[in-house]
Amino acid sequence: MGSIIVSELGKAYRQYPTRWSRLAEWLLPGARPRHQLHWVLKDVSFQVSPGEALGIIGVNGAGKSTLLKMITGTTQPTAGSIRLEGKVAALLELGMGFHPEFTGRQNAIMAGQLLGMSVEELHHLMPAIEGFAEIGEYMDQPVRTYSSGMQMRLAFSVATCRRPDILIVDEALSVGDAYFQHKSFDRIREFRKAGTTLLIVSHDRQAIQTICDRALLLDRGRVALAGAPEEVMDFFSAMIAEREQSTIRQERLPNNRVRTISGTGEASIADVTLLNDQGKPIDVLETGTPVTLRITVDIHADIERLVLGFMIKDRMGQAIYGINTHRINRPLENLRAGEQVVYSYRFNADLGKGNYSVALSLSRLDSHLDKNYEWRDFALIFHVINTRKPDFVGCASLDAQLEIERPQLVQGAAADALSR
Amino acid sequence: MSMAILSSLWHYRGFVLGSVQREFQSRYRNSLLGALWTIINPLAMIIVYTVIFSRLMQARLPGVDNDLGYGIYLCAGLLTWGLFAEILGRGQAVFLEHANLLKKLSFPRICLPLVVVLNALLNFAIIFGLFLGFLVVTGNFPGWVVLGMLPVLLVQVVFAVGLGIILGVLNVFFRDVGQMTGIVLQFWFWFTPIIYPPTILPEGAAELLRWNPMVPLVQAYQGIFVNAAWPQWQSLWPMAVISVLLCLVALSLFRKRSGEMVDEL
């Protein structure tokens, strides 16, 4: 149940030189085709097995929405085929077909019917829909009085009131307040646990990396890369930074991770080392100990401004901490070709036990999207162990201090003492 | 294939009926009198046609010596023409109107024209019900012969649906169709003996009327209500055949182009 097989899928729009040529093509018997095909998606093949979650990423216009529309069936493919097994629910455009003059309840029923549910079923599910949307008495108010967030809540509740075998989610989801976003993601996770196959389009790195088993990068209508979410996301970040001229290369590290290096190359990372307080290079460190991250940068061309940033990521690729020299007002200016710069960041490794990686960026401004000299994921990997502190969980060593008071017990003890 | 269309329609019957109901309700949603307007509007129309035309303007039908004769003649033609025009007019725009829905949601698209037809039939049922009530009250009810209008109505609806879907699909690709439909409907209306009796037409024009497929239908209604005469079935046959053919053409056009349609919206 819940599998998707997409093979050699392609979508082309017909382009006619003039409006009349379509008419000519339709009416003149045996006429040659007068249109040109404009391919927006070509040779896309992938499979999603039951219970798996696949993330689809890509810049605007890469063909993500077209792909989803073909999978949900609103648009027909020009080439190739899609095989779906199981009941599909799509969260593409939430609140489609809501009528502003009708109440939330009436609209919920309409929206459900549009999804092919019966009125009895919807009446049966209505308490659950209401409960999840949490819009209170607005449920019986016309939808025109709703805020956009409330409409979202209601639409999401209706669209997910039944667990589908396949759930297709577009980034449209990222609207609504933080609370509801969490709640909706929790529901998606629940579905996933219960065996729903998930296909999700998002720009949100965190969403892709925490939910998905695999990711697929679309670029100009083709699959540019498919693989582990983190690897694909790294490639994607590099790709958007590098639209102009530079190269992207990925190296497979001994531990089977993939390192993505990209950039225009005016400056590059020559060396990166983690040092302990005696100045010795280490890759295993005790939690809470002071360390220095030393980064040597080679300048290959004259640069007017250079910002170095580093980011520590956990095993899952989630950012733990990141800072750059722009944010602490220490960018370097007017560097000359041939120069070498050595940066040392000192900090206490207040991290939980586990594996961490360091990503580095050399850029002109705060964001590497503007001008990216070099971006390097997995520039360094280190392990944190915890033998001295209490065995806490999580990645932030907050050193919580404990105080305990037991007032009733004190009274009890006093009474005991008195009676004695 | 047509079985598939039928079964998907059946599965989405809730949506179809819900849409009809919602469209009906939405018209009078924020009014004080609410559903009463569904009756007041057509009632006013019937009164205008019958009382004003027949009584005040003394308009008479040649050969009918009933005060209300002309009014009934008018209503029989106008109300049924109204049904035809509504299905056609809304049908040609239905896909454009719901462009957003079609682009974003996956559901059987044939539901949309069906909603249009059911809505038009609902409106027609109300107004025609009132008309029949009026006939009973004024003692002009033609009797059992009224049942004769059902097959005529069926032919007319099938004709309108076929034509409406064809125009609706074409309109997505060539927006001129929508503009043209309004104009053609105007000419068509005046070229059909609804306001006037066919006898006033000059010789050549009367000859041309034979090519107007709506004429036998409208005349059948007028015959039923003015003269209490059963329709002349043989005059309806060609129209019935045309209607079924149109529907088949409409379905095949719809099937062939519905995928491409979404790309054009």
Interface residues (C-beta under 8 A of the other chain):
Chain A: Y13 R14 R19 R22 L23 K69 T72 G73 T74 T75 Q76 A90 L92 E93 M96 G97 H99 E101 F102 Q106 I109 M110 Q113 L114 L115 G116 M117 S118 V119
Chain B: H11 Y12 G14 F15 G18 S19 R22 Q25 S26 R29 N30 N100 L101 L102 K103 K104 L105 S106 F107 F173 F174 G259 E260 V262 D263
